[in-house]
Amino acid sequence: MDKNFLQLYGNRTLENLTADWTDTSLSAESAPWLNFPPREFLDFIAQYPPTPFDSIPSTDNHLKPPSYLHSQAHRMWLTSSKLDIQLKAIGAKSFIDLGSFPFFVPLIMRDYFQFSGEIYVSTNLTLTAEGHAFLKRKNIAVFELDLDPYVSDPENREFNRLPVSLPLGDGTIDLILLSHVIEHLYHPRSILKECNRLLRRGGQIVITTDNAMMIEAFTNFIGGYGYIFEPVENTAAMAFTFWRGHVRFFTERDLRTLLEADGFSVQKVDFAHCFYEVLFKDFFKNHIPVIAGWKSVLLAETPWLRNDISACAIKN
């Protein structure tokens, strides 16, 4: 960031800064910085057939049961379009999506962006025969993998026996993606070391995660809601499961520190603001992205307050 928050807004009171709570509707035309999906991508999602991995909890916002792609369309576009650019930039012939379940980023890369190289995915779930057959038809190889092997689940012995390394050779992979995975790990350096082993020299790692500096943390703090990032009942402090919930949020500095400690050079850090359960009026009651007026101004002017951060780094 070029200037900190006080340098940008320190001459204004909080009351003045946050005065406009009018709901502001956002669109590709009014807020191009949001990078909403193009119509072609939304049509692709609307027509995509069901998969064996597709289920999401019902909410009051649902008019009828949406697919995971419907619900996550904005984030899926932000991640997959970025990945497409990076794969083409390095002439990649292979990539791995770690912690991939329910596998929609690789499916998008295969079916929408037409990536023809090798795709590998990891999961900590035992897939059904139908699930394995589905991925095989897409020419996607799946491996079970424990991304956080220093943590054990006392109620699931099988989970504790997952492999801690992929059966692939050193320096054989062009790009590795961790998309909204690292925030679920207590010890992310373990998998970063494995990524370094797998990547060829000059290969790339792309990490996307929730931004610890997101404007919602600021809102939660000044609003006195009793939490900064999310209520404790949504986290691993309350229950240990295979999904675990969020255990850490990362800043740009955090990601740079982790990646550089394990032999990577950070090339680029980007910030995005994701909306969920929007864009499809047949599925969601509140399908138009809406945000308070003061937030829309700050997010447009100050990218590092957005809720999503991505880092791209190369193996030294």
Disulfide bonds with the S-S distance in Angstrom:
none
